[in-house]
Amino acid sequence: METRNITFSLPADLIRNAKIYAAGHDTTVNALVRELLTEALSRESRERAAAERLLALANRGPHSAVNPASIRREDLYERR
């Protein structure tokens, strides 16, 4: 995998806390950023795929062949 360098401008306290967190988890700030970006992009991709599946289902129409206008109220509610 080809890698490229990138520069971020972040608040000093965020960088300090990220370094402390990374050291406590035996990793680097670079690895943390890579992991967070990968997770965010993967989650967005899964959400987009789920939305597309939902729209495809909606476009196929109702799963019932019953015409809603043919249903009588009396058929829906049992009278005692």
C-alpha positions as CSV (number, residue, x, y, z in Angstrom):
1,M,0.0,0.0,0.0
2,E,1.4,3.4,-1.0
3,T,1.4,5.9,1.8
4,R,1.6,9.7,1.7
5,N,2.3,12.2,4.4
6,I,-0.3,14.7,5.5
7,T,-0.2,17.6,7.9
8,F,-2.9,18.4,10.4
9,S,-3.4,21.5,12.4
10,L,-4.9,20.5,15.7
11,P,-5.2,22.0,19.2
12,A,-2.1,21.4,21.3
13,D,-4.2,19.8,24.1
14,L,-5.8,17.4,21.6
15,I,-2.4,16.3,20.3
16,R,-1.1,15.9,23.9
17,N,-4.0,13.8,24.9
18,A,-3.8,11.7,21.7
19,K,-0.1,11.0,22.4
20,I,-0.9,10.0,26.0
21,Y,-3.8,7.8,24.8
22,A,-1.6,6.2,22.1
23,A,1.2,5.5,24.5
24,G,-1.2,3.9,26.9
25,H,-2.5,1.6,24.2
26,D,0.9,0.8,22.7
27,T,0.3,2.5,19.4
28,T,1.0,5.8,17.6
29,V,-1.1,8.8,16.9
30,N,-0.7,8.0,13.2
31,A,-2.1,4.5,13.7
32,L,-5.0,6.0,15.7
33,V,-5.9,8.5,13.0
34,R,-5.6,5.7,10.3
35,E,-7.9,3.4,12.3
36,L,-10.5,6.1,13.0
37,L,-10.6,7.2,9.4
38,T,-10.9,3.6,8.2
39,E,-13.8,3.0,10.7
40,A,-15.6,6.2,9.8
41,L,-15.4,5.5,6.0
42,S,-16.4,1.9,6.4
43,R,-19.4,2.8,8.6
44,E,-20.5,5.4,6.0
45,S,-20.1,2.9,3.2
46,R,-22.2,0.3,5.1
47,E,-24.9,3.0,5.9
48,R,-25.0,4.0,2.2
49,A,-25.4,0.3,1.2
50,A,-28.2,-0.2,3.7
51,A,-30.0,2.9,2.5
52,E,-29.7,1.7,-1.1
53,R,-31.1,-1.7,-0.2
54,L,-34.0,0.0,1.7
55,L,-34.8,2.2,-1.4
56,A,-34.7,-0.9,-3.6
57,L,-37.2,-2.6,-1.4
58,A,-39.4,0.4,-1.4
59,N,-39.2,0.7,-5.2
60,R,-40.4,-2.9,-5.6
61,G,-43.7,-1.9,-3.9
62,P,-45.9,-3.5,-1.3
63,H,-45.5,-7.1,-0.5
64,S,-49.2,-7.6,-0.2
65,A,-51.5,-8.0,-3.2
66,V,-54.5,-6.8,-1.1
67,N,-56.0,-3.5,-2.2
68,P,-56.2,-1.4,1.0
69,A,-59.5,0.1,-0.2
70,S,-61.1,-3.3,-0.2
71,I,-60.5,-3.7,3.6
72,R,-63.6,-2.9,5.7
73,R,-63.3,-1.4,9.1
74,E,-65.4,-4.1,10.6
75,D,-62.8,-6.6,9.3
76,L,-60.0,-4.8,11.1
77,Y,-61.7,-4.4,14.5
78,E,-63.4,-7.2,16.2
79,R,-66.7,-6.1,17.7
80,R,-68.0,-7.6,21.0
